[in-house]
Amino acid sequence: MSYNDYDTGVHVDPATVINNGIIEVSYSGMLSQEGAKEIYLHYGSSYLEDWANVNDVKMVKNPNGAFSANLTVPKGNKLNICFRDNAYNWDNNTGKNYVFEIKK
């Protein structure tokens, strides 16, 4: 089972995010729709509200126009993700980021 938000263009597979598990994140949201040449997945974990274990991964553009990347889920209670293009335009879900509970 996967998580799909067709309005934002964010897809996470599998939908259950597990500590140290590998997930695929696909993105066809606003940056992709505006013609970004490169998109980076910005992610980290949190125990409370602060981001920790922050990383950026360059996403690969798929033939369908979406971008995707695999990542190993960092330790924490929540996985926070957002996206940026090579010009540092951000899609952070209107400041809320895209947040997924991390299962132990």
Buried (B, 14 or more C-beta within 10 A) or exposed (E): EEBBEEEBBBBBBEEBBEBEEEBEBBBBBBBBEEEBEBBBBBBBBBEEEEBEBEEEBEBEBEEEEBBBBEBEBBEBEBBBBBBBBEEEEBBBBEEEBBEBEBEE
